[in-house]
Amino acid sequence: MTRRSLRNAAAAACMALAWVVAPPTPAVWRQLAGAFVRPALLPFTWAALAEAQRSGDDAEYFARARQLLDLMPTWTDGHAVFAYRLALDERRAAADPTGADAWRRLQTALAWLESARADAGRREVELLQTMAFLPEVACRQQPALAERLAAGGGAAALADRYLAQAERLRGSPEVREQRTFLAPKLAAGLLAAGERAQALGVLATAISRSAEVRDRQLATEWATRLDEVRRWLAGDTDVDLGAVYDDPRFEPLWPHLR
């Protein structure tokens, strides 16, 4: 028997022993089944999502998005981008003078992200920070929504609910100031989805949130880099992005700045 054959036989024996000592749970069986099913379903799901987006049918688009994310429940970045796209729909904002539709969409988006927490694992804190960020971005886009939220303490009070949960999970108050550092990745996801205005809203909110960073030098530098990106995306192509390209924290945005 060759050395490779011996290794294979030993591995098979170990697997058989593990199976006897700790047989797979129903959850493991579901994960194994999903691993085989996903590659077959994902191309069709992506194609259906693209078709729904081209048709302009928002209800169909988000139904397809949920179907896609059900196949990849731990993809928290994907959940964030789709939820932000739902909450920050500029076309609807223009026809929503009272903010009622914006409020409904915000609640739906936050509920969507809340449901993603069960599968977020170690990224649950980041997901909560993303949820805390969304009300402020939405109010910046739709002033009528800000007025509607004012009675309950405004967007800040809504954000505090999620930040408090993040603090309990992390055991540190630093999660509040760290949310501004999520902006490059979140903005990049929105840009990849063709949502430039929404990405600009995220960057503008992150610039204001950078005031929470206790290291004042870091806060100033971070806000300056964010503003350079924001200005370039807003059409000021004379902005010097050298420092942005030198900062690896902005790497998700690099492909969108060329």
Secondary structure, DSSP 8 states (H G I E B T S, - for coil): --HHHHHHHHHHHHHHHHHHHS---HHHHHHHHHHHHHHHHHHHHHHHHHHHHHHT-HHHHHHHHHHHHHHSTT-HHHHHHHHHHHHT-HHHHTT-TTSHHHHHHHHHHHHHHHHHGGGTGGGHHHHHHHHHHHHHHHHHH-HHHHHHHHTTTHHHHHHHHHHHHHHHHHT-TTHHHHGGGGHHHHHHHHHHTT-HHHHHHHHHHHHHHGGG-SSHHHHHHHHHHHHHHHHHHTT-TTS--HHHHH-GGGGGGGGGG-
